[in-house]
Amino acid sequence: MSVQSTVSTSGTPSGLLEVLAELRERLRGEKYCAQRLLRVSLPAELNKTPLEIAAACRESERQIFATRDSKFTLVGFGHSRRLSTNNAEQTAAILDQAQQLVAGSDACWLGGCSFAGNTGVGRWQAFPAACFVLPLVELRETNGFCEVAINMYAESYAQWQTRLEAIDQLLGEISAIPSLTPARLPALVARRDTISLREWRELVMNALEAIRGGDFKKVVLAREVELRLTAPADPFSALAKLDRQNNPGYLFALTSGNDHFFGCSPERLFKQKGHQLVTEALAGTVRRGLSGDEDAALESRLIQSRKLVHEHQLVADAIHSALCPLALQLSPVSDVGVVKLRHIQHSYQKVSAILRPDVSVGQLFSSLHPTPAICGYPSAQAKAFIRDHEHFQRGWYSGVAGVIGAEHAEFSVAIRSGLARGDKVWLYSGVGIVRGSNPVGEWRELESKLQLMLDTLLPHAH
């Protein structure tokens, strides 16, 4: 795919509708050329956040990804190109291909991968093993600077025309935003836990027995909750609400057909910019306290508990081992800190590296995913236990969600996430099981981790 970028940053930024219409007119003056990426972009002043605009454009195909530091948000409408695979062995190659295809441009892909590298089955059948989309239209906010871009790529003249019609449809949706009534989030009709507390106890006891037997040192077990609502779920509006509340997590929603995979994850898999890499160990969890004193006491337990320190150390050690063959320079082990979220707090340790020049984004993914924080340690044995014992298909839960550009990539670990289809939502959360884990305590931790998305999707449930 050849790349031609036409970028203009001159002049005074104007509103989204005016900017997109101008970019649309620029394309009219361009000669159609098959299999060429033409990118046009302009700065814009937005009177709503990118996520609020995504929430309002309900008729368009949408993808969103926002970093947890709120410095980068990318909203994609429609698609110019899609890369996907149903083969776990090809996932890393898809990531490398995506990066190569936008070389020389500022375009970014949005997408993700499943936990186990499998193509979707059952309720996950709309999601392949991995899928990345090059948006047709994108809104990008970087350190407060907003930009609108069109990534035009077509394999035939008919497809070129279809892309233009999709832009016209989006222009119509954007022009209607001021008259739209804000979406009212649906109410809960029924909740069903797909595993009971009794079954959970048995599952954890089986895991502890395997740990005592030396099969592995840690396994992360998850739970699924099914919700039935009074109306179709609206994860885009829910994430826009979290964004307004300055929630410190990666926000993502990825659409496939009529299904939406979405979440608010506190965890970074990695951020790569050139040869620089930043990743982290985020493991060991306690809930937030109801008072300042209780919160501080729980934080002390998080730092001092042998079981929680052991759980965190397994993750940190595994990340260092995975990066050693890929790095020219690896940061010294830093102090363990604490990340406090609304309902829970985690042990946190930053890891940075200077990568060897030949290391690709696909190699990084293969080396770091799945981390012991969402799978266990050793990975292969823990993964096999999950496959054989968990009561549901993880699909993209605890996979990855992120963006890939020509010189950079950033992925979150897709936890605290859910799948929405019509009036049904499936929410997921997991806990690390190590020697000393208590089944009831872990069940309560799962509930705490679910609470953020329950509060966001069902604000009237309490």
Salt bridges, closest charged atoms under 4 A:
GLU22 OE2 - ARG26 NH2 3.61
GLU25 OE2 - ARG28 NE 2.79
GLU52 OE2 - ARG244 NH1 3.14
GLU61 OE1 - HIS79 ND1 2.93
GLU61 OE2 - ARG82 NH2 3.10
GLU138 OE2 - ARG39 NH2 3.13
GLU138 OE2 - ARG140 NH2 2.82
GLU147 OE1 - ARG39 NH2 3.81
ASP168 OD1 - ARG24 NE 2.86
ASP193 OD1 - ARG191 NE 3.11
ASP193 OD2 - ARG223 NH2 2.61
GLU202 OE2 - ARG198 NH1 3.08
GLU224 OE2 - ARG123 NH1 2.74
GLU226 OE1 - ARG123 NH2 3.95
GLU226 OE1 - ARG192 NH2 3.28
ASP259 OD2 - ARG421 NH2 3.06
GLU280 OE1 - ARG68 NH2 2.55
GLU294 OE2 - ARG287 NH2 2.59
ASP295 OD1 - ARG288 NE 2.81
ASP295 OD2 - LYS340 NZ 2.95
GLU299 OE1 - LYS340 NZ 2.94
GLU311 OE2 - LYS218 NZ 3.71
GLU311 OE1 - LYS307 NZ 3.61
ASP358 OD2 - ARG356 NH2 3.04
ASP388 OD1 - ARG387 NE 3.03
GLU390 OE2 - ARG394 NH2 2.87
GLU410 OE2 - ARG268 NH2 3.37
GLU442 OE2 - LYS307 NZ 2.92
GLU445 OE2 - LYS449 NZ 2.90
GLU447 OE1 - ARG191 NH2 3.10
GLU447 OE1 - ARG223 NH2 2.77
ASP455 OD2 - HIS343 NE2 3.04
ASP455 OD1 - HIS462 NE2 2.86
